[in-house]
Amino acid sequence: MLVLLPPSEGKTPPRRGPVLDLGSLSFPSLTSTREAVLDALVDLARRSPGEARAVLGLSERQTDELERDARLPDEPCAPASRIYTGVLYDALGLATLDAAAKRRAGRSVVVQSALFGAVRLGDRIPAYRLSGQSVIPAIGPLAARWRDPLATAMAEAAGRGLVVDLRSGAYAALWKPTGDVAGRTVAVRVLQEMPDGSRAVVSHFNKATKGRLLRQWLLDGSDPRDVDELAEACEKAGVVAEPGPRPKAGAVHRLDVVVPDL
């Protein structure tokens, strides 16, 4: 099973560590695109801070994040598992997993990244500010920039097993499974059931639920082979899971996870 996660927008900068070595990261076929995106981001942050602030969606109070992007080649790095923080990663609790679950996470989890394309949890990266919907003037929309490089890298990472897509929309746009891989991919949507019986997507519960589900799968050693087995793994973790209609050949499966109003 390959599990795709979004990064967190907020990240924890390490105090010390080696500087970035793009050649050491997983998915070496992405190195040239990583170099292009990194160079464009650093140049923008150094050359035109005002424009960079607008591109990155930063306020005047977030000067430290802008300055960090300008220094990225020289910033200390740490494993991605320590850089990414926020609701989903807090619920996942990577640091508190047992040794076997940590090994499973290292093998099966891939984080989609606007800067690096895709990383595994052990890859050493710096804290950075760049979101999936960003458009860097020198290279254009990131979704378009990453589409072809990720098509090959992610298909190879998927192998012949199930792909569980827990990404948000901005990061799902960086790579869209096609063909045989799409037929083995399940996109999970978390819905909150409201008091009146209606259902809605609520960001906080969406992220927290995905983190808790993945944590339980890693602890249990779950390795579902299709959407129905994934639904069973979700229900074992204590939530209602409803597979969508069977898709056409070459299309992604859908799975709705329903959590009660809290």
KARACOR-V198743 format. One record per residue. N is the residue number from 1. RES is the residue in three letters. SS is DSSP state (H for helix, E for strand, L for the rest). OMEGA is omega in whole degrees, 0 to 359 (999 if undefined). Layout:
N:RES:SS:OMEGA + N:RES:SS:OMEGA
This chain:
1:MET:L:174 + 2:LEU:E:181 + 3:VAL:E:180 + 4:LEU:E:178 + 5:LEU:E:168 + 6:PRO:E:171 + 7:PRO:L:170 + 8:SER:L:176 + 9:GLU:L:174 + 10:GLY:L:182 + 11:LYS:E:181 + 12:THR:L:181 + 13:PRO:L:175 + 14:PRO:L:180 + 15:ARG:L:180 + 16:ARG:L:180 + 17:GLY:L:179 + 18:PRO:L:176 + 19:VAL:L:186 + 20:LEU:L:174 + 21:ASP:L:183 + 22:LEU:H:181 + 23:GLY:H:181 + 24:SER:H:185 + 25:LEU:L:173 + 26:SER:L:180 + 27:PHE:L:183 + 28:PRO:H:178 + 29:SER:H:181 + 30:LEU:H:189 + 31:THR:H:184 + 32:SER:H:178 + 33:THR:H:176 + 34:ARG:H:179 + 35:GLU:H:182 + 36:ALA:H:181 + 37:VAL:H:179 + 38:LEU:H:181 + 39:ASP:H:181 + 40:ALA:H:180 + 41:LEU:H:181 + 42:VAL:H:180 + 43:ASP:H:179 + 44:LEU:H:182 + 45:ALA:H:181 + 46:ARG:H:188 + 47:ARG:H:187 + 48:SER:L:183 + 49:PRO:H:180 + 50:GLY:H:178 + 51:GLU:H:180 + 52:ALA:H:179 + 53:ARG:H:179 + 54:ALA:H:180 + 55:VAL:H:185 + 56:LEU:H:180 + 57:GLY:L:182 + 58:LEU:L:176 + 59:SER:L:178 + 60:GLU:H:182 + 61:ARG:H:183 + 62:GLN:H:180 + 63:THR:H:182 + 64:ASP:H:179 + 65:GLU:H:177 + 66:LEU:H:180 + 67:GLU:H:178 + 68:ARG:H:178 + 69:ASP:H:179 + 70:ALA:H:182 + 71:ARG:L:191 + 72:LEU:H:181 + 73:PRO:H:183 + 74:ASP:H:181 + 75:GLU:L:177 + 76:PRO:L:181 + 77:CYS:L:176 + 78:ALA:E:178 + 79:PRO:E:180 + 80:ALA:H:179 + 81:SER:H:178 + 82:ARG:H:181 + 83:ILE:H:184 + 84:TYR:E:181 + 85:THR:L:180 + 86:GLY:L:189 + 87:VAL:H:182 + 88:LEU:H:183 + 89:TYR:H:174 + 90:ASP:H:179 + 91:ALA:H:178 + 92:LEU:H:175 + 93:GLY:L:184 + 94:LEU:H:184 + 95:ALA:H:184 + 96:THR:H:175 + 97:LEU:L:175 + 98:ASP:L:187 + 99:ALA:H:181 + 100:ALA:H:180 + 101:ALA:H:177 + 102:LYS:H:178 + 103:ARG:H:178 + 104:ARG:H:179 + 105:ALA:H:180 + 106:GLY:H:181 + 107:ARG:H:194 + 108:SER:H:186 + 109:VAL:E:174 + 110:VAL:E:178 + 111:VAL:E:177 + 112:GLN:E:186 + 113:SER:E:177 + 114:ALA:L:182 + 115:LEU:L:186 + 116:PHE:L:181 + 117:GLY:E:177 + 118:ALA:E:177 + 119:VAL:E:170 + 120:ARG:E:189 + 121:LEU:L:180 + 122:GLY:L:179 + 123:ASP:L:181 + 124:ARG:E:182 + 125:ILE:E:174 + 126:PRO:L:168 + 127:ALA:L:183 + 128:TYR:L:175 + 129:ARG:L:176 + 130:LEU:L:183 + 131:SER:L:185 + 132:GLY:L:182 + 133:GLN:L:182 + 134:SER:L:175 + 135:VAL:E:177 + 136:ILE:E:187 + 137:PRO:L:185 + 138:ALA:L:184 + 139:ILE:L:176 + 140:GLY:E:182 + 141:PRO:E:183 + 142:LEU:H:179 + 143:ALA:H:179 + 144:ALA:H:182 + 145:ARG:H:185 + 146:TRP:H:191 + 147:ARG:H:184 + 148:ASP:H:179 + 149:PRO:H:181 + 150:LEU:H:180 + 151:ALA:H:180 + 152:THR:H:184 + 153:ALA:H:183 + 154:MET:H:176 + 155:ALA:H:178 + 156:GLU:H:180 + 157:ALA:H:182 + 158:ALA:H:182 + 159:GLY:L:180 + 160:ARG:L:182 + 161:GLY:L:180 + 162:LEU:L:175 + 163:VAL:E:180 + 164:VAL:E:186 + 165:ASP:E:178 + 166:LEU:L:184 + 167:ARG:L:170 + 168:SER:L:187 + 169:GLY:H:183 + 170:ALA:H:182 + 171:TYR:H:173 + 172:ALA:H:180 + 173:ALA:L:181 + 174:LEU:L:177 + 175:TRP:L:178 + 176:LYS:L:181 + 177:PRO:L:178 + 178:THR:L:173 + 179:GLY:H:183 + 180:ASP:H:181 + 181:VAL:H:178 + 182:ALA:H:180 + 183:GLY:H:178 + 184:ARG:L:182 + 185:THR:E:177 + 186:VAL:E:175 + 187:ALA:E:184 + 188:VAL:E:176 + 189:ARG:E:179 + 190:VAL:E:179 + 191:LEU:E:175 + 192:GLN:E:179 + 193:GLU:E:184 + 194:MET:L:182 + 195:PRO:L:181 + 196:ASP:L:179 + 197:GLY:L:178 + 198:SER:L:181 + 199:ARG:E:182 + 200:ALA:E:173 + 201:VAL:L:180 + 202:VAL:L:192 + 203:SER:H:185 + 204:HIS:H:182 + 205:PHE:H:177 + 206:ASN:H:183 + 207:LYS:H:182 + 208:ALA:H:181 + 209:THR:H:178 + 210:LYS:H:178 + 211:GLY:H:180 + 212:ARG:H:179 + 213:LEU:H:181 + 214:LEU:H:178 + 215:ARG:H:182 + 216:GLN:H:178 + 217:TRP:H:181 + 218:LEU:H:179 + 219:LEU:H:181 + 220:ASP:H:186 + 221:GLY:L:182 + 222:SER:L:177 + 223:ASP:L:182 + 224:PRO:L:182 + 225:ARG:L:180 + 226:ASP:L:185 + 227:VAL:H:180 + 228:ASP:H:177 + 229:GLU:H:176 + 230:LEU:H:177 + 231:ALA:H:178 + 232:GLU:H:178 + 233:ALA:H:177 + 234:CYS:H:182 + 235:GLU:H:175 + 236:LYS:H:178 + 237:ALA:L:171 + 238:GLY:L:178 + 239:VAL:L:174 + 240:VAL:E:180 + 241:ALA:E:185 + 242:GLU:E:176 + 243:PRO:E:177 + 244:GLY:L:177 + 245:PRO:L:179 + 246:ARG:L:182 + 247:PRO:L:173 + 248:LYS:L:179 + 249:ALA:L:179 + 250:GLY:L:179 + 251:ALA:L:182 + 252:VAL:L:174 + 253:HIS:E:177 + 254:ARG:E:175 + 255:LEU:E:176 + 256:ASP:E:174 + 257:VAL:E:186 + 258:VAL:E:178 + 259:VAL:E:182 + 260:PRO:E:174 + 261:ASP:L:181 + 262:LEU:L:999
